[in-house]
Amino acid sequence: MRTILVTGPGGSGRTTVAAATALASARRGKRTLLLSGEADGALGAAAGTEPGEVTDRLWVARTDSGVHFRAELLAFQERSTAALDLLGAHRLEDEELTELPGSEQSALLRALRDAAAGDWDVLVVDMPPVLDTIALLGLPEQLRRYLRRLLPPERQAARALRPVLAQLAGVPMPAQWLYELTARWERELSAVQELFENPDTTVRLVAEPGPAGEDALHTARLGLALYGAAVDALVPNRVLPTASPDPWLAGLQAQQDKVLRHWSGEWGPVCPVREVPHLGRDPRGLDDLALLDPHVEPVEPTESRREPWGTLEGPAGDDGVLTWRLPLPGAVKEELDLVRRGDELLLTVGPFRRIVPLPSVLRRCTVSGAGLQEGVLGIRFTPDPALWPRRR
């Protein structure tokens, strides 16, 4: 399944471009699902939380964070009945629940998991604004790490000894339902992480050509690179027509043209740059969306998995030093920090932070230095004699 994650700065028109991308895919004969929380206006039709067919080969489903939050909380409350009754807690009812911050991300992750299990040729996802999307790309990996640290799976194997262990420790052991809940979360997060890391999943960036869009894309490129996300196209949206007799419009068009030339030079070697015209009105309905197709050539699904992030280079001399090269376009030395902690690397780049598991061969090495050159971070590792077999 081909998955296209459409994102961009807030107000850039990413929802409309996502809908236009999905429509174009359907008209190329692909069974396409558009997943969005706000596409009703662009499509000119209401969407439900379950996939509904809008036109031939195009389905749309709406993400509803409120419905998801209430369902999850009520299910958790049902599993915790015994503990809540012991505490004298009053049960919450569906009609009194209002969603909390973070519900949107949780609902989108669940919707992505469900969509990934469907029989679609193409999945187009109307993602949150680009900085929120970058955070979401790392969320499954981060939450799975937390779960493994807080409730290690191997502890569940000793559930028959739980009463004895509770007496020895003097504290109650986690209930079986908690392990079952954790296992369910692990399966769901793993499915979404596999979707994000699949080589057939790409990001499509939408931005209105201007100073604000230029700044946002500069930051976004760094964050997407940190999580190894592939960008399949940059879509400058609402591009004005050239040679306008109106001086005000001509000034805006000249500003857009300057930014477009810069984007062509910066992004052109990395991915296609596909302009989408300004229609002079808010696009609404399938006829308008058909005019906004970014014309990105479809990529056929592959059987291989995405290669691990970064490149590991073998020793260049007798010292045995290994170099791990991580692509970080746009990074600057002053905003870069890395810390080795156990078998992980804590990497901070500008406003972004990621905890990266070390390749197995580097876990037996010590960090001996690092350098940033032309957007690539090179980290040098020296083999630890205490952990490597001695040569005869």
QUIFENTA-V595333 format. One line per field, one symbol per residue. phi: phi as a letter, one per 30 degrees, with the letter a starting at -180 (. if undefined). psi: psi as a letter, one per 40 degrees, with the letter a starting at -180 (. if undefined). burial: 1 if it has 9 or more other ideal C-beta (glycine too) atoms within 8 Angstrom, else 0. A space follows every 10 residues. Layout:
phi=???
psi=???
burial=???
This chain:
phi=.dbcccblde idjddddddd ddddddddjc dbcccacbde dddiadbcdc ebdcaeibcb bcdbdddddd dddddddddc eddddddidc dccedccbdc ejdddddddd ddddddddcc dbcccdddee dddddddcde dddddddddd beeddddcdd cedddddddi bddedddddd ddddeddddd dddddddddc cbccccaddl eddddddddd ddddddcidd ccaccdchdd ddhdddeddd dddddddddd ddddddcedc adccdcdddi addajddddd dcddhcddcd eccdcddedj bccddcbddi dcbcccdbdi dbedccbbbd bicbccccbh dcbbccddee dddcbcdcla acbhibcccc bcededccdd dd
psi=hhhhhhiiih eefddddddd ddddddeeeh hhhhhieeed dddfiiiiei hhhdahehii ihhhdddddd ddddddddde ddddddefih iiideehiii hedddddddd ddddddeigi dhhhhgiiid dddddddedd dddddddddd ghdddddfdd edddddddde iiihiddddd dddddddddd ddddddehee hihhhhihhi dddddddddd ddddddefhh heihghifhi iifhehdddd dddddddddd dddddddded iihhihihee ihhhiddddd eehefhhihi iieiihiihi hhhiheaeee hihhhhhghe iiddfhhihh hbfihhhhhb eihihhhiid deeeiiheii ihhfehhhhh hhhhdeeihi i.
burial=1111111110 0111111111 1111110001 1111111011 0110001000 0101001111 1111111111 0111011001 0001000000 0000001000 0011111111 1110110101 0111111111 1111111111 0111101100 1010100100 0100110000 0010000110 1110110111 1111111101 1111111111 0011011111 1111111011 1111111011 0001000011 0110111011 0111001100 1111011000 0010010111 1111010100 0000010000 0100000000 1111111101 1000010101 0001111111 0100100110 0100101001 0100111111 1111000000 00
